[in-house]
Amino acid sequence: MAVKLFKGTLTKVTLVKDSALKRALVTAVFILLSLSVTASSAEEEFSLLILEANLIAEIEGQQAGLSPEQIINSYYSLLNEDATARVNRHRRELNSLNPRYEVAYKAADSAELAELMDEISFHWGAIKNIHSKHFIRNVQMLLKTAYDQELAEILSSPIPK
């Protein structure tokens, strides 16, 4: 069976009796189909890049000399009211865990530390989710670095055994 393609549509089917020719034609059809799948995949990837263009980009030259808190606040001021309220609520909760974490860490209270780490993970995950929905990757990394500096003890201290 031979297949003739014009602009991606099947237009003509004829019978071929030579088995070597059949294998060659079948192979050619599979190659053409895989190329069309690859081409459509490339189009989908391109669409993802277009979607990212609607996210908040890096503010050029603003980070020089700013504290982590100022960097975070400058980007959060660009969010809509709902997103700002949600991210600030999680940020306040994350900051409020710092004193409890310090006490539990110094006391080596592993049960309290485990509970606190669950809460920290929840709030940090919610913050990162908001970042991914509103900021491009460069800004997400910039905000993560600012949080790392602001909350260095919570985010980097190992849990004592």
ABEGO torsion letter per residue (X at the ends): XBBBBBGGBBABBBBBABAAAAAAAAAAAAAAAAAAAAAAAAAAAAAAAAAAAABBBBBBGAABGBBAAAAAAAAAAABBAAAAAAAAAAAAAAAAAAAAAAAAAAAGBAAAAAAAAAAAAAAAAAAAAAAAAABBAAAAAAAAAAAAAAAAAAAABBBBX
